[in-house]
């Protein structure tokens, strides 16, 4: 979760300081070293992966080729990259708010169920 938090903060800073590239770069560099120092998931590669996915969001072919070469990671990360390259930008089959929130609730609810079963 820490890697995702750093990635989120990096994307927020890129958006907020869009017209100030020096400040954006400095903040990304600080977050990179925080990721390295705190030993976040996938070390610094997870943070870099998030930034690359954002930077190459419109370049599907370049993203599909560059990310696995620059960041050789685990199979699941590679598969998630392929899924994002296949995304067409259209909303999926879930149209009603009830189903949407059921899917949102699934992860925390099943994690709580596993926790209570383990206890």
C-alpha positions as CSV (number, residue, x, y, z in Angstrom):
1,X,0.0,0.0,0.0
2,X,2.9,2.3,0.7
3,X,4.1,2.1,-3.0
4,X,0.5,2.9,-4.1
5,X,0.5,5.9,-1.8
6,X,3.8,7.2,-3.1
7,X,2.5,6.7,-6.7
8,X,-0.7,8.5,-5.9
9,X,1.2,11.4,-4.3
10,X,3.6,11.5,-7.3
11,X,0.6,11.7,-9.8
12,X,-1.0,14.4,-7.7
13,X,2.2,16.4,-7.7
14,X,2.6,16.0,-11.4
15,X,-0.9,17.3,-11.9
16,X,-0.6,20.1,-9.4
17,X,2.8,21.3,-10.6
18,X,2.1,20.7,-14.3
19,X,3.5,24.1,-15.4
20,X,6.6,23.8,-13.1
21,X,8.6,20.8,-14.3
22,X,11.6,21.5,-12.0
23,X,9.4,21.3,-8.9
24,X,7.7,18.1,-10.3
25,X,11.0,16.5,-11.0
26,X,12.4,17.4,-7.5
27,X,9.3,15.9,-5.8
28,X,9.5,12.8,-7.9
29,X,13.1,12.4,-6.9
30,X,12.3,12.9,-3.3
31,X,9.6,10.2,-3.5
32,X,11.9,7.9,-5.3
33,X,14.4,8.1,-2.5
34,X,11.7,7.7,0.1
35,X,10.6,4.6,-1.7
36,X,14.1,3.3,-1.7
37,X,14.8,4.2,2.0
38,X,11.5,2.8,3.2
39,X,11.9,-0.4,1.1
40,X,8.5,-0.2,-0.5
41,X,7.1,-3.0,-2.5
42,X,9.2,-4.0,-5.5
43,X,11.8,-1.5,-4.1
44,X,11.9,1.5,-6.4
45,X,10.7,-0.4,-9.4
46,X,7.1,-0.3,-8.2
47,X,7.2,3.5,-7.9
48,X,8.9,3.9,-11.3
49,X,6.3,1.5,-12.8
50,X,3.5,3.8,-11.7
51,X,5.2,6.9,-13.1
52,X,5.8,5.1,-16.4
53,X,2.3,3.8,-16.6
54,X,1.0,7.4,-16.2
55,X,3.6,8.9,-18.5
56,X,2.9,6.4,-21.3
57,X,-0.9,6.1,-20.8
58,X,-1.6,7.1,-24.3
59,X,1.2,5.2,-25.9
60,X,0.1,1.6,-25.6
61,X,2.7,0.0,-27.9
62,X,5.6,1.9,-26.3
63,X,4.2,1.0,-22.9
64,X,3.9,-2.7,-23.7
65,X,7.5,-2.8,-25.0
66,X,9.3,-0.4,-22.7
67,X,8.0,-1.3,-19.3
68,X,9.0,-5.0,-19.2
69,X,12.4,-4.1,-20.6
70,X,13.1,-1.2,-18.2
71,X,11.5,-2.9,-15.2
72,X,11.7,-6.7,-15.3
73,X,9.3,-7.7,-12.5
74,X,7.1,-10.5,-11.5
75,X,4.7,-12.2,-13.8
76,X,1.6,-10.6,-12.2
77,X,2.8,-7.1,-12.8
78,X,3.6,-8.0,-16.4
79,X,0.1,-9.4,-16.8
80,X,-1.5,-6.2,-15.3
81,X,0.5,-4.2,-17.8
82,X,-0.9,-6.3,-20.6
83,X,-4.5,-5.8,-19.3
84,X,-4.1,-2.0,-19.2
85,X,-2.8,-2.1,-22.8
86,X,-6.0,-4.0,-23.8
87,X,-8.3,-1.5,-22.1
88,X,-10.3,0.4,-24.7
89,X,-11.4,3.3,-22.4
90,X,-15.1,2.4,-22.4
91,X,-17.1,1.6,-19.3
92,X,-17.5,-2.1,-18.5
93,X,-20.6,-4.1,-17.9
94,X,-21.3,-2.8,-14.4
95,X,-23.9,0.0,-14.9
96,X,-25.8,0.1,-11.6
97,X,-24.4,1.8,-8.4
98,X,-25.4,-1.3,-6.3
99,X,-23.2,-3.7,-8.3
100,X,-20.4,-1.1,-8.4
101,X,-20.4,-0.8,-4.6
102,X,-20.6,-4.6,-4.2
103,X,-17.4,-4.9,-6.2
104,X,-15.8,-2.1,-4.1
105,X,-16.8,-3.9,-0.9
106,X,-15.6,-7.3,-1.9
107,X,-11.9,-6.9,-1.1
108,X,-12.2,-5.5,2.4
109,X,-15.1,-7.8,3.3
110,X,-13.3,-11.0,2.2
111,X,-10.1,-9.9,3.9
112,X,-12.1,-9.4,7.1
113,X,-13.7,-12.8,6.6
114,X,-10.3,-14.4,6.2
115,X,-9.0,-12.6,9.3
116,X,-11.9,-13.8,11.5
117,X,-11.6,-17.4,10.1
118,X,-7.9,-17.4,11.0
119,X,-8.7,-16.2,14.6
